[in-house]
């Protein structure tokens, strides 16, 4: 008998660890360990989505004639007890790269090893094992070039029903109540969403991915909106890569450019895991070292205005209100809100990353911290100080204010041009147009110039 320990891989298809564990002669007992300590670091919204995914996985195992054994406690203790109870001589699992998870995995290996149980782990979260690449790269482009050269494995097959143990278990996991509507959880829901995107959105992905009007009118065609499922492991990365590659091989010209952009964007997620693997303190320490400290500002009032979507910058506020309402932020405003916090407000990127961790359904520890560091100019980037101007960003990507009006009702009766220019209008103009909407909490030029000065000092250029 063998055990397979599910973590953030809540699926049976394209699960490299499960397929390998089920590839021998012994039947496999699927296990999920409800670890209150680990789940305590997960935002309540995402925790609810993950637990619904566990329920969906349990239902599917029953359809396959087996069951998902659910137990609560520390994984090392639970898996040791289950190995003894089922007479298992081996346990398999998928590698995870967050430091706390790596610590738990090592604890499992030590405890089970002492009991004479073999433990084997597999690369499943990413297309390319981070250990196969160099330890560091100066830019994403250099990372991508090396990453691209590594062959990508095909999707792993779902285990045959006869390879799964004939077990039954009535235990399940609690699902917390949350303040937003959650999407359907599980592999089937993820696959349905991906199929819809493959039929329509992927062919125009590069052209539509920053179109904020389309993000409102056709949100799952402008982009895939698969990030919550990928973060929860409800769909496999090899399956996504293979299906997108099949489409790419079948098209040409502009469609090929659009499809390839979708595949390219997956490489950013890969680099996030690469960075975390080689830099376990990615969520705590600046990736880049500076000659001088960055003079981050302690401004709780400004931070709370940012959290509430009341900064007086329409695109920033729309993005933060989308986060509050949906547990999701479109990528373009996601970059803008992060830049505004770290540059215009000069508030430490770690505060923003923690807020995203609390609120996002698609929170991914590697991607979240790598992306925040990139935006904050403390991560891997070829530009010393990158600043997204919220006014020009709105002018370029939401000039009709479709996205802003969808999330900021105080501005729905204001002409689009005035919304775009809102931070540059006079106080009296703003009060006459939308008296209930806040004035900018920092001047557009003031915030930009202050950020330039602070980062130049940190870089030793002043």
Helices and strands as residue ranges (DSSP letters): E 2-6, H 16-21, E 28-34, H 36-39, H 44-63, E 68-72, H 75-86, E 90-94, H 99-114, E 118-122, G 130-132, H 140-149, G 161-163, H 187-199, G 201-204, H 205-208, H 212-217, H 219-222, H 227-232, H 237-250, H 253-278, H 300-308, H 314-326, H 331-339, I 340-344, H 349-359, H 365-376, H 390-397, H 402-407, G 409-411, H 416-420, G 422-424, H 427-433, H 444-458
